[in-house]
């Protein structure tokens, strides 16, 4: 199975082939940890990622 990279943004922006935007205007992630699920339109889970902190900024990375 092939692999690709997708960068998922919770903020506002315009979707491209790599960058996908959720277009939320407020904070999504909490400060104690979250898990993101990437799933198909049929709700099949493709991947999960835990919230991590990098250089003082919270981000989710797989």
C-alpha positions as CSV (number, residue, x, y, z in Angstrom):
1,X,0.0,0.0,0.0
2,X,1.4,3.4,-0.9
3,X,2.0,6.2,1.6
4,X,1.4,9.9,1.3
5,X,1.6,12.9,3.6
6,X,-1.3,15.0,4.7
7,X,-1.1,18.0,7.0
8,X,-4.4,18.5,8.8
9,X,-5.0,22.1,10.1
10,X,-7.8,22.8,12.5
11,X,-7.8,26.5,11.6
12,X,-9.0,28.3,8.5
13,X,-7.4,28.0,5.1
14,X,-7.8,26.6,1.6
15,X,-7.5,22.9,1.0
16,X,-4.7,21.6,-1.3
17,X,-3.6,18.1,-2.2
18,X,-1.4,18.0,0.9
19,X,-2.9,20.6,3.3
20,X,-6.5,20.0,4.5
21,X,-8.3,22.6,6.7
22,X,-11.0,22.0,9.3
23,X,-11.9,25.7,9.2
24,X,-12.6,26.0,12.9
25,X,-12.5,29.5,14.4
26,X,-11.8,28.4,18.0
27,X,-9.4,26.0,19.8
28,X,-10.0,22.3,19.2
29,X,-7.2,20.6,21.3
30,X,-7.1,20.7,25.1
31,X,-4.0,21.2,27.1
32,X,-3.9,17.7,28.7
33,X,-3.7,15.6,25.5
34,X,-6.0,14.5,22.7
35,X,-6.0,11.8,20.1
36,X,-6.9,12.5,16.4
37,X,-8.5,9.9,14.2
38,X,-8.2,10.0,10.4
39,X,-11.1,8.2,8.9
40,X,-12.8,7.6,5.6
41,X,-16.3,8.9,4.8
42,X,-17.5,5.4,5.7
43,X,-16.0,5.9,9.2
44,X,-13.2,3.4,8.8
45,X,-10.3,4.5,10.9
46,X,-7.1,4.9,8.8
47,X,-4.7,6.3,11.4
48,X,-4.7,7.7,14.9
49,X,-2.3,10.2,16.4
50,X,-1.6,11.5,19.9
51,X,-1.2,15.1,20.7
52,X,2.4,16.1,21.3
53,X,4.2,19.3,22.3
54,X,7.0,20.5,20.1
55,X,9.0,23.6,21.2
56,X,6.2,24.9,23.4
57,X,3.6,24.5,20.6
58,X,1.0,21.7,20.7
59,X,0.6,19.7,17.5
60,X,-0.5,16.3,16.4
61,X,2.1,14.2,14.5
62,X,2.1,10.6,13.4
